[in-house]
Amino acid sequence: MSMAMACAAAAGATAAAGVIELLAARLERSPTGTTGSAPRPLTTALARLGRPLGVRAPRDLGARMEAAGLDGARAGDLGAAKVGGAVLAGLAAVVLGGALPGHLGLVAVVAAPAGAFVAPDLLLRRRTRTRAAALARELPDVLDLLRVTVQAGLSPVRAMREVGTRAHGLLAAELREAARRAALGVPTEVVLDRLGQRCPLPAALAMVTVLRRAVRNGAPLAPTLAALSTDARAERARVLREGAAKAAPKIQLVVALALVPGVLLLLAAMLLPRVA
């Protein structure tokens, strides 16, 4: 493979990575998701293309969509869109693969459908990690607010509604949506199960378990919420310390690769006239 073809392949890979980054950033602009929103036109078109093939979505796709802040009821549409995207990418690779040099056309025919099929899963995973990080930042304050409202005499569902209405952030929005569903007549167990699915964080799942126990058995809620808040703050501090420890080697690497060569070149430029 010549240098030109290697550069072209590298440029294509970089462009594909850039497209994935842009799509991920577009998804992350609304990390809470929109439960009742209509599917995007592109997703709808790809789903129409892939639905006649009769490929079923994985069983856990709905749960992964809920964890990513999307509507898990549309798992079938996303599964069909993945198949449609793979078919469309395969057709495009077949049409354009002949213009690629050597065996790159065959590689494109194989890699394009696979990449189009896997890309939504990668975006869901990235969005889930973003939501988990946002939940970890907001959880201690939300737990304190829940504890205060419960100590004021409100029921767990009423406390969720008050905190969701008055607080801001991802977790408050999820609590507000859960309280709204409970007010519409959805069973509390179902509401809490969905809240647990949409909060991909162990501490948040512990909060949901405590709320479920309080609703079901009338267990005291305030002391447990206070303990969970303390644990969440300790975990948040540990994560921050680990992030700071990991940042130090990265800074040293940047200094070694960027500043040191520049200083050496400057010294060489100063000494070269004297040596000459």
ZARO-467858 format. One record per atom (N, C-alpha, C): y negated, z negated, x; residue in one letter. Coordinates in pm, whole numbers, padded with zeros to 5 digits, always signed. Each point is the difference from the previous one (the first is absolute). Last residue first. Example, Ala and Ser with C-alpha at 12.3 -4.5 7.8 and 13.67 -1.06 7.14 Angstrom:
BEGIN
+00225-00708+01285S;-00119-00006+00082S;-00109-00073-00077S;+00572+00007+00029A;-00119+00000-00089A;-00120+00000+00090A;
% end
This chain:
BEGIN
-02642-01436+02890A;-00021+00140+00037A;-00095+00010+00118A;+00079-00425-00186V;+00120+00049+00069V;-00018+00142+00046V;-00342-00188-00260R;+00006-00063+00132R;+00121+00046+00078R;-00057+00155-00448P;-00099+00057+00093P;+00004-00063+00139P;+00299-00179-00338L;+00034+00135+00045L;-00107+00060+00090L;-00018-00433-00239L;+00050+00000+00138L;+00024+00139+00053L;-00154-00078-00453M;-00096-00061+00091M;+00045+00012+00146M;+00286+00146-00348A;-00118+00088+00006A;-00106-00054+00096A;+00383-00262-00086A;+00036+00118+00079A;-00118+00095+00013A;-00049-00375-00278L;+00003-00039+00141L;+00035+00118+00090L;+00015+00073-00462L;-00138-00024+00041L;-00007-00041+00148L;+00424+00050-00197L;-00064+00130+00018L;-00145-00016+00045L;+00238-00389-00108L;+00053+00061+00123L;-00063+00136+00027L;-00108-00221-00402V;-00061-00068+00114V;+00048+00059+00132V;+00197+00164-00395G;-00140+00038+00008G;-00071-00064+00117G;+00452-00119-00095P;-00015+00134+00059P;-00144+00046+00010P;+00067-00424-00208V;+00037+00000+00142V;-00005+00141+00060V;-00080-00064-00473L;-00108-00047+00087L;+00035+00010+00148L;+00327+00142-00335A;-00131+00066-00021A;-00104-00043+00104A;+00463-00168-00022L;+00009+00146-00012L;-00136+00070-00008L;+00048-00485+00033A;+00072+00060+00112A;-00002+00152-00004A;-00191-00250-00357V;-00079-00017+00123V;+00067+00069+00117V;+00232-00009-00405V;-00117+00088-00010V;-00085-00009+00126V;+00363-00294-00032L;+00047+00138+00020L;-00116+00098-00008L;-00085-00454-00095Q;+00025+00020+00143Q;+00048+00142+00029Q;-00055-00123-00447I;-00131+00009+00067I;+00017+00023+00149I;+00388-00077-00248K;-00057+00131-00035K;-00136+00019+00067K;+00221-00421+00042P;+00060+00106+00083P;-00055+00139-00032P;-00167-00359-00272A;-00037-00014+00142A;+00067+00106+00088A;+00089-00058-00476A;-00115+00083+00032A;-00035-00005+00148A;+00349-00264-00208K;+00042+00138+00022K;-00118+00089+00040K;-00078-00454-00109A;+00083+00006+00121A;+00045+00142+00030A;-00241-00081-00397A;-00087-00016+00116A;+00079+00007+00130A;+00240+00010-00404G;-00079+00122+00017G;-00092-00007+00120G;+00245-00384-00118E;+00087+00102+00056E;-00073+00132+00020E;-00231-00349-00211R;+00024-00033+00141R;+00090+00103+00066R;-00077+00041-00462L;-00121+00030+00076L;+00018-00031+00148L;+00348-00116-00294V;-00010+00145+00012V;-00123+00040+00081V;+00055-00457-00103R;+00100+00045+00097R;-00006+00150+00022R;-00274-00190-00332A;-00048-00035+00134A;+00099+00045+00107A;+00129+00055-00446R;-00109+00091+00031R;-00056-00028+00139R;+00323-00293-00170E;+00060+00129+00034E;-00106+00102+00036E;-00145-00419-00153A;+00065-00014+00131A;+00063+00131+00044A;-00186-00017-00429R;-00106-00004+00102R;+00060-00015+00141R;+00295-00017-00364A;-00055+00134+00012A;-00110+00004+00105A;+00194-00417-00113D;+00094+00083+00077D;-00056+00141+00021D;-00248-00294-00273T;+00000-00047+00140T;+00091+00085+00086T;-00001+00088-00460S;-00127+00040+00061S;-00008-00044+00145S;+00370-00138-00258L;+00008+00144+00032L;-00129+00050+00065L;+00011-00446-00155A;+00087+00016+00117A;+00011+00147+00041A;-00240-00098-00391A;-00072-00052+00116A;+00084+00015+00127A;+00198+00113-00410L;-00100+00099+00038L;-00080-00046+00122L;+00307-00301-00185T;+00070+00110+00065T;-00097+00109+00043T;-00167-00369-00250P;+00041-00039+00136P;+00070+00113+00075P;-00138+00088-00459A;-00110-00019+00094A;+00047-00043+00140A;+00294+00059-00397L;-00037+00121+00073L;-00101-00027+00111L;+00429-00244-00315P;-00138-00017+00048P;-00035+00110+00100P;+00362+00108-00383A;-00008-00075+00125A;-00146-00014+00042A;+00234+00213-00402G;-00112-00092-00005G;-00015-00085+00125G;+00322+00369-00112N;+00044-00139-00006N;-00114-00100-00011N;-00068+00489+00002R;+00131-00018-00061R;+00034-00146-00023R;-00409+00136+00213V;+00003+00054-00136V;+00131-00033-00069V;-00053-00124+00453A;-00091-00078-00084A;+00002+00049-00144A;+00249+00233+00323R;+00060-00131-00024R;-00089-00085-00091R;-00162+00420+00140R;+00112+00016-00092R;+00065-00134-00033R;-00342+00008+00323L;-00054+00026-00133L;+00112+00015-00103L;+00126-00043+00447V;-00057-00126-00047V;-00057+00018-00141V;+00158+00383+00219T;+00111-00088-00034T;-00049-00132-00055T;-00319+00305+00165V;+00057+00048-00127V;+00116-00089-00044V;-00188-00088+00420M;-00095-00034-00106M;+00054+00042-00136M;+00244+00130+00378A;+00015-00144-00025A;-00096-00047-00109A;-00038+00440+00143L;+00122-00015-00080L;+00027-00148-00027L;-00351+00100+00288A;-00036+00038-00137A;+00121-00011-00092A;+00071-00075+00456A;-00081-00109-00056A;-00043+00031-00143A;+00242+00336+00242P;+00081-00118-00033P;-00080-00113-00061P;-00122+00517-00067L;-00031-00100+00101L;+00080-00126-00035L;-00125+00447-00256P;+00103+00004+00105P;-00030-00094+00115P;-00128+00084-00526C;-00055-00084+00106C;+00103-00010+00112C;+00082+00227-00415R;-00125+00060+00049R;-00066-00083+00109R;+00405-00141-00223Q;+00027+00131+00060Q;-00125+00060+00062Q;-00036-00408-00238G;+00072-00018+00125G;+00030+00131+00069G;-00196+00010-00426L;-00096-00051+00097L;+00066-00022+00135L;+00272+00122-00361R;-00079+00114+00047R;-00104-00045+00103R;+00256-00335-00204D;+00087+00086+00081D;-00077+00119+00057D;-00220-00283-00303L;+00011-00060+00133L;+00093+00080+00090L;-00049+00140-00449V;-00129+00010+00068V;+00009-00055+00142V;+00371-00048-00282V;-00016+00139+00040V;-00129+00019+00079V;+00080-00421-00187E;+00096+00025+00106E;-00013+00143+00053E;-00256-00131-00376T;-00053-00053+00125T;+00095+00024+00116T;-00027+00334-00429P;+00056-00131+00038P;-00047-00044+00138P;-00308+00312-00307V;+00111+00019+00092V;+00055-00137+00039V;-00392+00081-00284G;+00129-00032-00058G;+00119+00025+00090G;-00496+00034+00077L;+00044+00107-00090L;+00139-00024-00058L;-00194-00295+00324A;-00079-00008-00123A;+00039+00108-00100A;+00197+00004+00429A;+00049-00114-00077A;-00076-00016-00130A;-00145+00330+00298R;+00129+00037-00059R;+00058-00115-00082R;-00393-00084+00240R;-00027+00094-00109R;+00130+00043-00068R;+00023-00272+00383A;-00047-00076-00116A;-00029+00092-00118A;+00122+00202+00406A;+00113-00075-00054A;-00041-00080-00124A;-00335+00230+00238E;+00086+00095-00070E;+00120-00072-00061E;-00289-00254+00268R;-00069+00041-00121R;+00085+00097-00082R;+00158-00133+00421L;+00006-00112-00095L;-00067+00037-00132L;-00032+00310+00349E;+00138-00007-00048E;+00017-00114-00100E;-00417+00043+00213A;+00022+00112-00092A;+00142-00001-00056A;-00108-00312+00332A;-00067-00034-00125A;+00016+00110-00103A;+00161+00079+00433L;+00084-00096-00071L;-00062-00043-00131L;-00251+00297+00279L;+00125+00059-00046L;+00084-00097-00081L;-00532-00082+00012G;+00102+00034+00097G;+00126+00053-00066G;-00384-00376-00176H;-00001+00141+00039H;+00111+00023+00102H;-00120-00380-00434A;+00015+00027+00143A;+00000+00152+00023A;-00029-00181-00443R;-00115-00050+00075R;+00009+00030+00150R;+00344+00130-00325T;-00128+00046-00052T;-00116-00037+00092T;+00449-00140+00095G;-00011+00144+00011G;-00133+00054-00047G;+00095-00460-00049V;-00015+00033+00141V;-00015+00151+00018V;+00082-00155-00436E;-00131-00046+00046E;-00023+00036+00146E;+00422+00102-00194R;-00107+00082-00057R;-00136-00042+00052R;+00377-00254+00126M;+00005+00133+00062M;-00113+00088-00053M;+00057-00418-00200A;-00056-00014+00135A;+00000+00134+00073A;+00206-00021-00419R;-00146-00009-00016R;-00066-00014+00137R;+00465-00009-00006V;-00047+00134-00036V;-00151+00001-00017V;+00206-00421+00094P;+00013+00096+00111P;-00053+00138-00033P;-00229-00401-00263S;+00139+00042+00016S;+00010+00100+00114S;-00391-00380-00014L;+00037+00130-00053L;+00148+00027+00023L;-00279-00395+00142G;+00074-00006-00125G;+00040+00133-00059G;-00217-00137+00435A;-00096-00012-00110A;+00067+00002-00137A;+00247+00068+00402Q;-00042-00140-00008Q;-00103-00023-00110Q;+00131+00439+00089V;+00113-00072-00060V;-00034-00148-00011V;-00311+00277+00214T;+00005+00030-00144T;+00115-00071-00068T;-00045-00044+00470V;-00113-00062-00068V;+00006+00025-00150V;+00324+00209+00274R;+00020-00145-00003R;-00113-00070-00077R;-00035+00464+00079L;+00103-00030-00100L;+00023-00150-00012L;-00288+00144+00337L;-00062+00018-00131L;+00100-00027-00112L;+00159-00012+00443D;-00091-00113-00026D;-00066+00012-00137D;+00268+00357+00143L;+00083-00117-00029L;-00087-00123-00027L;-00214+00393+00141V;+00049+00015-00138V;+00087-00121-00038V;-00155+00026+00443D;-00110-00029-00092D;+00046+00010-00145D;+00317+00112+00342P;-00038-00142+00001P;-00111-00034-00098P;+00150+00470+00041L;+00089-00094-00067L;-00047-00145+00007L;-00192+00424+00201E;-00056-00054-00123E;+00080-00117-00058E;+00126+00249+00403R;-00137-00048+00019R;-00052-00074-00123R;+00428+00204-00011A;+00002-00114+00093A;-00140-00055+00022A;+00053+00393-00260L;+00046-00120-00071L;+00000-00122+00091L;-00101+00417+00192A;-00109-00044-00088A;+00040-00125-00078A;+00330+00201+00270A;-00106-00057+00084A;-00116-00051-00084A;+00345+00229-00220A;+00048-00130+00047A;-00104-00068+00088A;-00085+00439-00149R;-00012-00097-00109R;+00045-00138+00045R;+00057+00354+00301T;-00143-00027-00020T;-00022-00103-00109T;+00438+00153+00079R;-00045-00086+00110R;-00148-00034-00015R;+00179+00305-00306T;+00056-00133-00023T;-00043-00096+00109T;-00112+00453+00046R;-00082-00062-00103R;+00050-00141-00031R;+00253+00262+00297R;-00129-00037+00060R;-00089-00070-00102R;+00409+00167-00151R;+00022-00111+00092R;-00130-00045+00064R;-00007+00379-00280L;+00025-00121-00078L;+00018-00120+00092L;-00038+00418+00204L;-00129-00042-00056L;+00015-00126-00084L;+00390+00198+00172L;-00080-00057+00109L;-00135-00049-00050L;+00278+00226-00302D;+00057-00131+00032D;-00078-00067+00112D;-00117+00446-00123P;-00040-00100-00100P;+00055-00139+00027P;+00135+00359+00300A;-00139-00041+00012A;-00045-00098-00109A;+00437+00235+00041V;-00010-00136+00052V;-00144-00051+00000V;+00115+00447-00143F;+00077-00093-00083F;-00021-00144+00043F;-00197+00359+00245A;-00063-00010-00132A;+00073-00099-00090A;+00184+00093+00428G;-00126-00072+00010G;-00069-00018-00134G;+00394+00260+00017A;+00030-00140+00027A;-00128-00083+00010A;-00038+00472-00049P;+00046-00068-00124P;+00029-00148+00022P;-00137+00242+00390A;-00103-00003-00104A;+00049-00064-00129A;+00290+00080+00389A;-00085-00118+00007A;-00101-00009-00115A;+00309+00374+00054V;+00074-00124-00018V;-00093-00120-00012V;-00181+00429+00079V;+00074+00010-00126V;+00076-00129-00028V;-00226+00047+00415A;-00093-00021-00111A;+00072+00003-00134A;+00246+00102+00389V;-00035-00143-00002V;-00094-00030-00116V;+00109+00446+00076L;+00116-00072-00053L;-00028-00150-00007L;-00332+00266+00200G;+00012+00033-00142G;+00116-00074-00064G;-00072-00029+00469L;-00089-00087-00077L;+00006+00030-00150L;+00229+00211+00395H;+00074-00072-00104H;-00089-00091-00083H;-00234+00408+00241G;+00126-00062+00038G;+00070-00063-00118G;-00507+00078-00100P;+00079+00054+00111P;+00132-00076+00019P;-00277+00092-00473L;+00008-00096+00108L;+00090+00054+00112L;-00078+00217-00427A;-00111+00021+00093A;+00004-00095+00119A;+00314-00016-00368G;+00022+00120+00081G;-00110+00024+00101G;-00012-00357-00329G;+00078-00028+00120G;+00023+00122+00087G;-00228-00038-00443L;-00082-00001+00121L;+00080-00020+00128L;+00216+00020-00432V;-00095+00112+00002V;-00074+00006+00133V;+00299-00358-00078V;+00075+00126+00007V;-00095+00119+00012V;-00185-00427-00064A;+00054+00013+00135A;+00079+00129+00015A;-00172-00111-00425A;-00108+00035+00091A;+00051+00017+00143A;+00306-00147-00323L;-00039+00139-00025L;-00112+00044+00094L;+00133-00451+00018G;+00104+00088+00051G;-00033+00146-00020G;-00287-00327-00180A;-00012+00005+00146A;+00106+00090+00061A;+00021-00075-00464L;-00119+00079+00033L;-00018+00011+00151L;+00350-00273-00158V;+00026+00141-00031V;-00118+00087+00039V;-00050-00464+00046A;+00096+00051+00098A;+00031+00147-00024A;-00276-00222-00310G;-00069+00019+00127G;+00093+00053+00107G;+00188-00113-00417G;-00084+00118-00010G;-00077+00028+00127G;+00254-00395-00023V;+00088+00117+00005V;-00081+00129-00009V;-00237-00397-00048K;+00054+00008+00136K;+00091+00122+00015K;-00165-00103-00427A;-00105+00058+00085A;+00046+00011+00145A;+00282-00212-00314A;-00003+00145-00023A;-00106+00068+00086A;+00019-00468+00019G;+00123+00057+00055G;+00006+00150-00018G;-00356-00232-00198L;-00016+00006+00144L;+00124+00057+00068L;+00014-00065-00466D;-00097+00105+00034D;-00017+00012+00151D;+00272-00348-00165G;+00063+00130-00020G;-00093+00115+00035G;-00163-00444+00007A;+00087+00028+00115A;+00069+00134-00014A;-00335-00257-00282R;-00006+00143+00032R;+00084+00033+00122R;-00058-00447-00166A;+00061+00076-00109A;+00001+00149+00027A;-00211-00332+00287G;+00141+00026+00025G;+00069+00077-00111G;-00518-00013+00180D;+00075-00025-00121D;+00146+00036+00024D;-00317-00175+00409L;+00006+00112-00093L;+00084-00037-00121L;-00081-00264+00412G;-00113-00003-00092G;-00004+00115-00096G;+00340-00125+00343A;-00113+00075+00055A;-00120+00004-00093A;+00405-00211-00130A;-00047-00072+00119A;-00118+00070+00065A;+00210+00214-00364E;-00070-00120-00046E;-00055-00078+00119E;+00268+00369+00098M;-00129+00042-00054M;-00081-00119-00051M;+00436-00074+00148R;-00086+00030+00115R;-00137+00049-00046R;+00330-00080-00328A;-00042-00127+00061A;-00092+00025+00119A;+00189+00377-00207G;-00094-00066-00090G;-00051-00131+00058G;+00339+00237+00230L;-00130+00066+00013L;-00103-00066-00090L;+00488-00097+00065D;-00103-00093+00045D;-00137+00064+00009D;+00391+00247-00133R;-00013-00114-00090R;-00113-00093+00039R;-00018+00533+00108P;+00075-00119+00043P;-00027-00118-00091P;-00046+00488-00212A;-00073-00083+00096A;+00087-00117+00042A;+00202+00485-00160R;-00048-00129-00047R;-00071-00077+00110R;+00080+00545-00111V;+00022-00103+00102V;-00062-00130-00050V;+00005+00463-00210G;+00083-00109-00048G;+00032-00107+00103G;-00269+00437-00032L;+00113-00010+00092L;+00090-00119-00032L;-00421+00104-00232P;+00116+00080-00043P;+00121-00010+00092P;-00419-00231+00113R;+00077-00059-00109R;+00117+00088-00046R;-00347+00109+00345G;+00124-00064+00043G;+00085-00054-00112G;-00426+00225-00071L;+00082+00088+00083L;+00134-00063+00035L;-00323-00246-00239R;+00051+00108-00085R;+00089+00096+00078R;-00219-00340+00237A;+00104-00058-00084A;+00058+00106-00093A;-00365+00117+00270L;+00120-00013+00081L;+00115-00059-00082L;-00421+00031-00209A;+00053+00134+00027A;+00129-00007+00082A;-00231-00404-00085T;+00056+00055-00123T;+00062+00137+00023T;-00231-00207+00354T;+00126-00068-00026T;+00066+00055-00125T;-00426+00163+00102L;+00098+00048+00099L;+00135-00065-00023L;-00367-00139-00271P;+00049+00135-00032P;+00104+00051+00098P;-00035-00528-00090R;-00085+00101+00060R;+00055+00139-00029R;+00093-00408-00345P;+00041+00049+00132P;-00096+00106+00051P;-00186-00384-00324A;+00082+00119-00009A;+00041+00046+00138A;-00103-00524-00132S;-00065+00124+00033S;+00097+00116-00009S;+00055-00496-00069G;+00000+00092-00111G;-00060+00135+00030G;+00050-00356+00333T;+00123+00003-00078T;-00001+00107-00107T;-00219-00042+00487T;-00052+00018-00135T;+00117+00021-00094T;-00103-00238+00528G;+00071+00094-00085G;-00066+00007-00137G;-00119-00258+00409T;+00056-00066-00116T;+00081+00094-00086T;-00244+00133+00402P;+00126-00065+00025P;+00059-00070-00120P;-00346+00397+00120S;+00023-00081-00120S;+00131-00073+00014S;-00146+00260+00357R;-00132-00030-00056R;+00011-00085-00125R;+00375+00182+00254E;-00041-00136+00026E;-00140-00030-00050E;+00202+00437-00034L;+00072-00095-00083L;-00054-00140+00017L;-00176+00333+00271R;-00042+00023-00138R;+00072-00095-00095R;+00118-00002+00456A;-00132-00061-00020A;-00049+00019-00143A;+00402+00210+00122A;+00016-00146-00004A;-00133-00070-00022A;-00006+00464+00055L;+00063-00035-00127L;+00018-00151-00012L;-00163+00165+00407L;-00099+00016-00106L;+00058-00037-00136L;+00291-00001+00372E;-00098-00109+00009E;-00104+00009-00110E;+00312+00349+00039I;+00064-00120-00050I;-00096-00119+00004I;-00148+00402+00185V;+00012+00012-00146V;+00062-00124-00059V;-00021+00029+00469G;-00132-00023-00059G;+00002+00010-00152G;+00391+00103+00246A;-00026-00144+00002A;-00136-00033-00062A;+00107+00451+00050A;+00085-00061-00103A;-00022-00151-00006A;-00221+00237+00341A;-00058+00031-00131A;+00082-00062-00112A;+00165-00036+00438T;-00120-00084-00017T;-00065+00025-00136T;+00363+00271+00123A;+00045-00137-00025A;-00118-00093-00023A;-00096+00441+00123G;+00056-00006-00134G;+00048-00139-00036G;-00156+00079+00438A;-00111+00005-00096A;+00051-00007-00144A;+00317+00028+00345A;-00067-00131+00002A;-00115-00004-00099A;+00219+00409+00060A;+00088-00095-00069A;-00062-00139-00005A;-00229+00331+00241A;-00005+00029-00143A;+00089-00095-00079A;+00006-00026+00470C;-00128-00050-00053C;-00011+00025-00150C;+00374+00174+00219A;+00007-00146+00000A;-00129-00061-00056A;+00018+00465+00063M;+00081-00041-00115M;+00012-00151-00008M;-00228+00176+00370A;-00075+00028-00123A;+00077-00044-00123A;+00201-00024+00430M;-00098-00106-00020M;-00078+00021-00129M;+00493+00202+00015S;-00120+00009+00081S;-00095-00114-00033S;+00551+00016-00025M;-00119+00000-00086M;-00124+00000+00089M;
% end
